[in-house]
Amino acid sequence: MFERVAIIGLGLLGSSIGLAIRENLTGVITSGYDADPAVRERARELGLASSIAETAVEAVRGADLVILCVPVGAMADAARDMAPGLPAHTIVSDVGSSKVSVAKALADALPRHSVIPAHPVAGTEQSGPDAGFAALFRHRWCIVTPPQDTPRGKLESLVAFWEALGSRVEVMDAAHHDMVLAVTSHIPHLIAYTIVGTASDLEEVTRGEVIKYSAGGFRDFTRIAASDPVMWRDVFLNNRDAVLSMLDRFQGDLERMRQAIDAGDGDAMHDLFSRTRKIRRRIVEQGQDDARPDFGRGGSAD
């Protein structure tokens, strides 16, 4: 598969990849780099890679696979920084949550290299090198979005790599990925950021009671809204068209629900709530969440 893997960016995903390789691919040599000197030092202390380089160029020398674990808005700069040390045969991939913009940015920055974007659909609200853990990708999807001219052997190698880390891999068109993730990830994050911001604005009116009496639903929103603000800012800017399309659809559905409440139309509300309850059951059946009453989160499920 790969003998040497370079990880550029050592936050949650980068550190988790390093730890997962150490646990599952014991013969693979890893190198890591982060633009923040404090992160590099902490990565050495944690042993997140076989070596932590002082420059991106140094990190990628001799690598068979390079994985960019930086915010999607920083992909092009990160690619250009490492380009002078990049071997001709190296596969360059990433972990970004939007794929069309990333594919173009990396192809433009590295026109002579094989670029195969990917997105492990896994994460937590935590960030930084201490947040990583080897099991992050286990039983989670990794979506790979290869350009049409990708050599089959290189695609198969990248798929095998993610499978070795415990992921279930799906190969998908980049534009389709961006539309799907706008629904399943990006819009939910936008709603969470917005509703928690609204609650914050109301704190003076409610004398702190929004925080004091937070039930499980609001607590789950705050968990999502605690995610890395730089990463999510870049996601929305780089997947703008798909997010706006899905946001228009959501606003229409929300207005229909408002009309049902205003009209006292209990049947319309019951029909929607029954349909969405079935969605939840299907997610649990497919192993994408925990069926326990507390969702495995150690708190009440109110």
matplotlib code that plots the C-alpha trace (Angstrom):
import matplotlib.pyplot as plt

x = [0.0, 2.1, 5.5, 5.6, 2.7, 3.0, 0.3, 0.1, -2.0, -2.0, -5.4, -8.2, -8.2, -4.4, -3.5, -6.2, -4.8, -1.3, -2.5, -4.7, -1.7, 0.4, -2.3, -3.4, -0.5, 2.6, 5.0, 4.2, 6.5, 4.8, 5.9, 3.9, 3.9, 1.8, 2.3, 2.0, 5.3, 3.4, 1.4, 4.5, 6.1, 3.0, 2.8, 6.3, 5.4, 2.3, 4.1, 1.6, 4.0, 7.4, 8.9, 7.6, 9.2, 10.0, 8.8, 6.2, 8.8, 10.8, 7.6, 6.7, 10.1, 10.0, 6.2, 4.0, 0.9, 0.3, -2.9, -3.7, -5.6, -6.0, -9.1, -10.4, -9.6, -6.0, -5.6, -4.0, -1.4, -0.5, -0.1, 2.1, 4.2, 5.0, 5.3, 9.1, 9.7, 6.9, 8.1, 6.6, 4.8, 3.1, -0.6, -2.0, -5.3, -7.1, -9.9, -11.9, -15.7, -16.2, -14.8, -15.3, -13.4, -10.7, -10.2, -9.8, -7.5, -5.2, -5.2, -4.2, -1.5, -0.1, -0.8, 1.8, 0.7, -2.0, -4.7, -7.5, -9.7, -11.3, -13.6, -13.7, -17.2, -16.0, -15.1, -15.9, -16.4, -12.9, -9.8, -6.0, -3.4, -4.7, -8.1, -7.1, -7.7, -7.0, -10.6, -12.1, -12.6, -13.7, -17.1, -17.4, -17.7, -14.9, -16.0, -13.4, -14.0, -11.4, -11.1, -12.1, -8.6, -7.4, -5.4, -7.3, -4.3, -3.8, -7.5, -7.5, -4.5, -6.2, -9.4, -7.4, -5.6, -8.9, -10.3, -7.2, -7.9, -11.4, -13.5, -16.2, -15.3, -17.7, -16.5, -18.6, -18.6, -17.4, -20.4, -22.8, -20.7, -21.1, -24.8, -25.2, -23.0, -24.8, -27.9, -26.4, -23.7, -23.4, -26.9, -27.2, -24.1, -25.4, -28.6, -26.7, -24.5, -27.5, -29.8, -27.0, -26.2, -29.9, -29.9, -26.8, -28.5, -31.5, -29.4, -29.9, -33.7, -33.9, -31.5, -29.3, -32.1, -31.4, -28.1, -29.4, -32.4, -30.9, -32.5, -30.9, -31.9, -30.2, -27.2, -26.7, -26.9, -24.2, -22.0, -22.2, -21.8, -18.5, -16.8, -13.8, -15.0, -12.2, -12.9, -16.6, -16.3, -14.2, -16.7, -19.5, -17.5, -16.2, -19.5, -21.6, -23.7, -24.8, -25.4, -27.5, -29.6, -30.3, -30.8, -33.6, -35.2, -35.0, -36.4, -39.4, -40.0, -39.6, -42.2, -44.7, -44.2, -44.7, -48.0, -49.1, -48.5, -50.2, -53.2, -53.3, -52.8, -51.8, -52.1, -49.4, -47.1, -47.8, -47.1, -43.7, -42.7, -43.6, -41.6, -38.5, -38.7, -38.3, -35.2, -33.7, -34.4, -32.7, -29.6, -29.3, -29.9, -27.0, -24.7, -24.3, -25.4, -26.1, -29.6, -29.2, -31.5, -28.6, -27.3, -24.1, -23.3, -23.6, -26.4, -30.2, -32.0, -34.7]
y = [0.0, 2.9, 2.9, 6.5, 8.8, 12.6, 14.4, 18.1, 19.7, 18.0, 18.9, 16.5, 14.7, 14.8, 13.6, 10.8, 9.7, 9.5, 7.4, 5.2, 4.4, 3.6, 1.2, -0.4, -0.1, -0.8, -1.0, 2.5, 5.4, 8.7, 12.3, 15.2, 19.0, 21.8, 25.5, 26.2, 25.6, 24.9, 22.2, 20.6, 20.5, 18.9, 16.4, 15.3, 14.8, 12.8, 10.7, 11.5, 10.5, 8.8, 12.3, 15.8, 18.1, 21.8, 22.5, 21.1, 20.4, 18.3, 16.4, 15.3, 14.2, 10.5, 10.2, 7.9, 9.5, 13.1, 13.9, 17.6, 18.1, 21.8, 24.0, 23.9, 27.5, 26.8, 23.8, 25.7, 27.5, 24.3, 22.5, 25.2, 25.2, 21.5, 21.3, 21.7, 18.5, 16.4, 13.3, 12.8, 9.6, 10.8, 10.7, 13.9, 13.7, 15.6, 15.3, 18.4, 18.6, 20.2, 18.5, 20.5, 23.6, 21.4, 19.4, 22.5, 24.2, 21.2, 20.5, 24.1, 24.1, 20.6, 20.1, 17.4, 15.2, 12.7, 14.4, 12.2, 14.2, 12.4, 13.1, 10.9, 11.6, 11.5, 14.1, 15.6, 19.2, 19.1, 20.4, 20.4, 17.6, 16.4, 15.7, 12.9, 9.2, 6.1, 4.8, 8.0, 6.5, 3.0, 2.1, 5.6, 6.4, 7.9, 9.4, 9.4, 11.7, 10.9, 13.0, 11.1, 10.6, 9.0, 5.8, 2.8, 1.5, 4.7, 5.0, 1.4, 2.1, 5.1, 3.1, 0.3, 2.8, 4.2, 0.7, -0.3, 2.6, 1.1, 3.2, 2.1, 3.7, 5.1, 6.5, 9.4, 12.3, 15.5, 17.7, 15.0, 14.7, 18.5, 18.4, 15.4, 16.8, 20.2, 18.3, 15.9, 18.1, 21.7, 22.9, 21.2, 23.0, 26.3, 25.8, 24.9, 27.9, 30.2, 28.9, 28.9, 32.5, 33.4, 31.9, 33.9, 37.1, 36.3, 35.7, 39.2, 38.9, 35.4, 36.2, 33.2, 30.7, 29.5, 28.1, 27.0, 25.0, 23.7, 20.4, 17.7, 19.1, 22.5, 20.8, 18.8, 22.0, 23.5, 20.5, 21.0, 24.7, 24.3, 22.9, 24.7, 28.1, 28.5, 25.1, 25.7, 29.2, 27.8, 24.9, 27.4, 29.7, 26.8, 24.9, 28.0, 26.9, 23.6, 25.1, 28.0, 25.5, 23.3, 26.4, 27.6, 24.2, 24.2, 27.7, 26.6, 23.6, 25.7, 28.2, 25.3, 24.2, 27.7, 27.9, 24.5, 25.8, 29.1, 27.2, 24.6, 21.9, 19.0, 16.5, 18.1, 18.3, 14.7, 13.5, 15.2, 14.1, 10.5, 10.6, 12.0, 9.5, 6.7, 8.5, 8.3, 4.6, 4.0, 5.9, 3.7, 0.5, 1.4, 1.8, 5.6, 6.3, 4.6, 3.3, 3.6, 6.1, 8.5, 8.0, 6.7, 10.3, 9.9, 12.3, 12.4, 12.2, 14.7]
z = [0.0, 1.3, 3.0, 4.1, 4.8, 5.5, 7.5, 7.1, 9.9, 13.3, 14.7, 15.5, 12.2, 11.5, 15.0, 14.7, 11.4, 12.9, 15.9, 13.7, 11.4, 14.4, 15.6, 12.4, 9.9, 12.0, 9.1, 7.8, 8.6, 9.2, 9.2, 10.5, 10.1, 11.5, 10.8, 14.6, 16.4, 19.7, 17.9, 16.4, 19.9, 21.4, 18.5, 19.4, 23.0, 22.0, 19.4, 16.7, 14.0, 13.5, 13.1, 13.3, 10.7, 11.0, 7.4, 5.1, 2.5, 4.9, 6.0, 2.5, 1.2, 0.3, 1.1, -1.0, 0.4, 1.7, 3.6, 4.0, 7.3, 7.1, 6.8, 3.2, 2.7, 3.4, 1.1, -1.8, 0.3, 2.1, -1.2, -2.6, 0.6, 0.4, -3.4, -3.7, -1.6, -3.1, -5.0, -8.5, -7.6, -4.5, -4.0, -2.5, -0.6, 2.1, 4.7, 3.9, 4.2, 0.7, -2.3, -5.6, -4.4, -2.8, -5.9, -8.0, -5.5, -5.2, -9.0, -9.7, -7.0, -8.0, -11.7, -12.1, -9.2, -8.6, -6.4, -5.0, -2.5, 0.4, 3.3, 6.4, 7.8, 11.4, 14.0, 17.4, 18.6, 20.0, 18.1, 18.4, 18.7, 22.1, 20.7, 18.4, 19.0, 16.9, 16.8, 15.3, 11.8, 12.9, 11.4, 9.9, 6.3, 4.3, 0.9, -1.8, -4.8, -7.5, -10.7, -13.8, -15.0, -11.7, -12.2, -10.9, -8.9, -7.0, -6.2, -4.9, -2.8, -1.1, -0.6, 1.0, 3.3, 4.7, 5.1, 7.1, 9.5, 10.1, 7.6, 5.3, 2.0, -0.7, -4.0, -5.2, -7.6, -5.9, -6.7, -5.4, -2.2, -1.7, -2.1, 0.2, 2.9, 2.7, 3.9, 6.4, 7.9, 6.8, 7.3, 10.7, 11.8, 10.4, 12.4, 15.5, 15.3, 14.7, 17.4, 20.0, 18.9, 19.3, 22.8, 23.7, 22.5, 24.7, 27.8, 29.2, 28.7, 30.3, 33.2, 32.4, 32.3, 28.8, 30.0, 33.4, 32.1, 28.9, 28.0, 25.9, 22.6, 23.2, 24.7, 21.5, 19.5, 21.8, 21.2, 17.5, 17.8, 19.7, 16.6, 15.1, 13.8, 11.3, 9.8, 9.5, 8.2, 5.3, 4.7, 4.2, 2.0, -0.1, -0.4, -0.9, -3.8, -2.3, 1.1, -0.3, -2.3, 0.7, 2.9, 0.5, 0.7, 4.5, 4.8, 2.7, 4.9, 8.1, 6.8, 6.1, 9.7, 11.0, 9.0, 10.5, 14.0, 13.3, 11.9, 14.6, 12.0, 14.3, 11.5, 9.5, 12.5, 13.4, 9.9, 9.7, 13.2, 12.4, 9.2, 10.9, 13.7, 11.1, 9.8, 13.3, 13.5, 10.2, 11.3, 14.4, 12.4, 10.1, 13.1, 12.6, 16.2, 19.5, 20.4, 24.1, 25.9, 26.4, 22.9, 24.5, 25.6, 29.3, 29.8, 29.7, 26.4, 27.0]

ax = plt.figure().add_subplot(projection="3d")
ax.plot(x, y, z, "-o")
ax.set_aspect("equal")
plt.show()
